[in-house]
Amino acid sequence: MIAHLFNAPLGDGEAAVGVGTVGSSEAIMLAGLAFKRKWQNKMKALGKPYDKPNIVTGANVQVCWEKFARYFEVELKEVKLRDGWDTPIHVDAASGGFIAPFLYPELEWDFRLPLVKSINVSGHKYGLVYAGIGWAIWRSKEDLPEELIFHINYLGADQPTFTLNFSKGSSQVIAQYYQLIRLGNEGYRNIMENCQENAMVLKAGLEKTGRFNIVSKDHGVPLVAFSLKDHSRHNEFEISDMLRRFGWIVPAYTMPPDAQHVTVLRVVIREDFSRTLAERLVMDIDKVLHELDSIPARVTEKLIATSAVEEHHHAIVKKTAIEVQREITATWRKFVAEKKKTNGVC
Ligand SMILES: Cc1ncc(COP(=O)(O)O)c(C=O)c1O
């Protein structure tokens, strides 16, 4: 069903192959491994060196690609893209794989492109299943080297296996199957359209505050990424931090290389993020902004009071809640900045 959704050639004598995984990360490890082994076999046959495989990715890839490169000893390369390459392509469709077929059926990103040999998708993102399911699909049997597939017969029949784990619960596979046949094309499309509309409600609410630049596009994965217009008094990390008090986890993070100076807040709209929730989030962001606006005054007042107390009583004065909060934010930002991987998507 998923190979069909991704327009794999499924005519007479043609068969896509695929495997259920724990998520897109495992699917990407397996697809990457298949690429590596296929390339090595080809180089061996040509009598050429095969000890330095590499893979070209965008600068904004999810961390699992760096994991794949390190675990499986493949060099991650940055090159200038140009036409005319005959290089196999893997599409990381972790989120988009269950969005594009329903919202943008004309968009040719999948097996309709001849160089696309494999695709991964997370069932637990827009596939609408609980966490723990992903899928890797290969265009044809030839794209998955046979030597990577193990055949066992001790469960009663020949069972081919190409996964990192052997045993795995079947509940998510059943749940995925249920969602696909219960919702069908129309059901998925309605849900994705609804997510898109709720993203637009959120975007409009944020624009209305007059305080943010919207940096995400209106099409694609339903999400809103935004940054402050004015950073002179506050930053996105403080907003993210204060929103936690209202129960929201809205991550603030820096953009990939060459745009690291841009920090964004990002809200990904899922099926269960209703219009009411979108409106409530805007209200809470508004409250946070008002609270932040009043901080300098309060801090100054408190500092004056604090130094007066210190002067007269030489006492050790406790930090204010706001000072503690600022210290936490500063420590957190330092921690994020010092980490090697500070950007990317998830
Ligand atoms: C583009 C992309 N690739 C890979 C992953 C990893 O997927 P998973 O969490 O399903 O392992 C994610 C998200 O988490 C992602 O957004």
The ligand as a Tripos MOL2 file, in Angstrom:
@<TRIPOS>MOLECULE
LIG
   16    16     1     0     0
SMALL
NO_CHARGES

@<TRIPOS>ATOM
      1 C1         13.4790   14.4240    8.1470 C.3       1 LIG1
      2 C2         13.6080   13.4170    9.2710 C.ar      1 LIG1
      3 N1         14.3540   12.3170    9.0980 N.ar      1 LIG1
      4 C3         14.4650   11.3880   10.0530 C.ar      1 LIG1
      5 C4         13.8390   11.5410   11.2610 C.ar      1 LIG1
      6 C5         13.9830   10.4620   12.2980 C.3       1 LIG1
      7 O1         12.7780    9.7920   12.3650 O.3       1 LIG1
      8 P1         12.3300    8.8190   13.5420 P.3       1 LIG1
      9 O2         12.1380    9.6870   14.7260 O.co2     1 LIG1
     10 O3         11.0580    8.2370   13.0440 O.co2     1 LIG1
     11 O4         13.4040    7.8080   13.7650 O.co2     1 LIG1
     12 C6         13.0480   12.6830   11.4940 C.ar      1 LIG1
     13 C7         12.3450   12.9790   12.7390 C.2       1 LIG1
     14 O5         12.4080   12.6510   13.7690 O.2       1 LIG1
     15 C8         12.9210   13.6440   10.4590 C.ar      1 LIG1
     16 O6         12.1600   14.7310   10.6050 O.3       1 LIG1
@<TRIPOS>BOND
     1     1     2 1
     2     2     3 ar
     3     2    15 ar
     4     3     4 ar
     5     4     5 ar
     6     5     6 1
     7     5    12 ar
     8     6     7 1
     9     7     8 1
    10     8     9 2
    11     8    10 1
    12     8    11 1
    13    12    13 1
    14    12    15 ar
    15    13    14 2
    16    15    16 1
@<TRIPOS>SUBSTRUCTURE
     1 LIG1         1 GROUP 0 **** ****
